[in-house]
C-alpha cells in the first residue's frame, strides 16, 4: 500500500504550501484552483522547482507529478464548478481554505456576508457536487472563536454532515508541533460515513474528543490528529525585549531550540534562493526597535530566542529581522512557514505578491502531518476493501 496514490483537488491553492504537504504523503494534485495570476505563477514556479530538487519518495519514484496550473479559476463561478465536476468525478479528496480576511480578527470582519467570507460556500458547493472520500479545510481562528462567525462555521459543519460525512475540527497551532511560529488555525477533516462505518465494523474506533484524538495516539482510532510535541509552549520562560544589536549568543531554553526563530534563520546566507529579496525603505526605526518588540502595530522586530508571531504581511509591512536593520527576506518568510528550500520563486513576481503569498499559506510541515493521518485512515479502509 506504500505506493498507493490518492487523487485530490486543491481549492484556493495560493502558492501550494498545503499541496506540498499532501504531495509528500502520496497525494496527486489533479488540479489546483487559484484566481490570483501572480499566485498561479508562484504555484507553477515553486512546485516545478520542488519537483526538480526534492528527494521525497513519491516524487523520486515518479508516483506523483506536478500538474501545471493552466489558467486562473474562480471557484465561486457556477460554470467553473460544473467544469470541475465533469473533470474530477472520481476524486479521492478536496483540500484548501478560502481567503480568510472576512473572518480574521485583524481583517475586514465581514463574515459570511463578506465578499470573501462567502467563499466557504463555494468550497462546500464543490464538495457537494463531487462528494469526495475526504476533505480538508483550513481557516483563521476568528471563524472559530468569534461568536458572530462561529454561527456560520457551525452551519458549514452541519451542511457537510448532511452530505454524508463525519467531521472532525479543532484549532491546531504549528507552534505546538515544534516550529517557531504562533499560528492557530481551524483544521477540519471529514470522511464519508460509509468509509468510517466500514472501519468501525473492522474494530476501529470512531472518536471525536480532540484531547483523545491528539494525545492518545492509538492506531485503532479511525482518524486522529497529529500528536503535539509540546504542551503549552507559550507558557515557557521566553525572553523579553532586548536592546537591538546586543551580543547575546544563547538563551536558557536551548532544549526547545527548534521553537526559536534563530533555528530557521541561523544557516541562511546570500547564496540561498530568495534570501536577498526584501523591502528596503529607509527608516531610523530599523536600528531603534528593540529585539522582541512584537506588540507594535508596525515595525515588529522578532526575537532570535523566541517564536515568531503569526506571519501576516501586507502593505509592505513585514516583520523585522532580529539582529539586522531590515525586514525579513522572502526565504526567511518561507522558512517560518516551513516551506522547503527547494521551493524557489523567480524575480518576476513582485515582492508585494510574494509576501502576500507567504502570509496566506498553510505551513507545509503542519499540512504534511495532517496528510499523513488522512492517508492512514484511507489505507486502513482500502486494506479492508481488498
C-alpha positions, 0 to 999 in steps of 0.5 A: 500500500506504500505506493498507493496514490490518492487523487485530490483537488486543491481549492484556493491553492495560493502558492501550494504550501498545503499541496506540498504537504499532501504531495509528500504523503502520496497525494496527486494534485489533479488540479489546483484552483487559484484566481490570483495570476501572480499566485498561479505563477508562484504555484507553477514556479515553486512546485516545478522547482520542488519537483526538480530538487526534492528527494521525497519518495513519491516524487523520486519514484515518479508516483506523483507529478506536478500538474501545471496550473493552466489558467486562473479559476474562480471557484465561486463561478457556477460554470467553473464548478460544473467544469470541475465536476465533469473533470474530477468525478472520481476524486479521492479528496478536496483540500484548501481554505478560502481567503480568510480576511472576512473572518480574521480578527485583524481583517475586514470582519465581514463574515459570511456576508463578506465578499470573501467570507462567502467563499466557504460556500463555494468550497462546500458547493464543490464538495457537494457536487463531487462528494469526495472520500475526504476533505480538508479545510483550513481557516483563521481562528476568528471563524472559530472563536468569534461568536458572530462567525462561529454561527456560520462555521457551525452551519458549514459543519452541519451542511457537510454532515448532511452530505454524508460525512463525519467531521472532525475540527479543532484549532491546531497551532504549528507552534505546538508541533515544534516550529517557531511560529504562533499560528492557530488555525481551524483544521477540519477533516471529514470522511464519508460515513460509509468509509468510517462505518466500514472501519468501525465494523473492522474494530476501529474506533470512531472518536471525536474528543480532540484531547483523545484524538491528539494525545492518545495516539492509538492506531485503532482510532479511525482518524486522529490528529497529529500528536503535539510535541509540546504542551503549552509552549507559550507558557515557557520562560521566553525572553523579553525585549532586548536592546537591538544589536546586543551580543547575546549568543544563547538563551536558557531554553536551548532544549526547545531550540527548534521553537526559536526563530534563530533555528530557521534563520541561523544557516541562511546566507546570500547564496540561498534562493530568495534570501536577498529579496526584501523591502528596503525603505529607509527608516531610523526605526530599523536600528531603534526597535528593540529585539522582541518588540512584537506588540507594535502595530508596525515595525515588529522586530522578532526575537532570535530566542523566541517564536515568531508571531503569526506571519501576516504581511501586507502593505509592505509591512513585514516583520523585522529581522532580529539582529539586522536593520531590515525586514525579513527576506522572502526565504526567511518568510518561507522558512517560518512557514516551513516551506522547503528550500527547494521551493524557489520563486523567480524575480518576476513576481513582485515582492508585494505578491510574494509576501502576500503569498507567504502570509496566506499559506498553510505551513507545509510541515503542519499540512504534511502531518495532517496528510499523513493521518488522512492517508492512514485512515484511507489505507486502513479502509482500502486494506479492508476493501481488498 
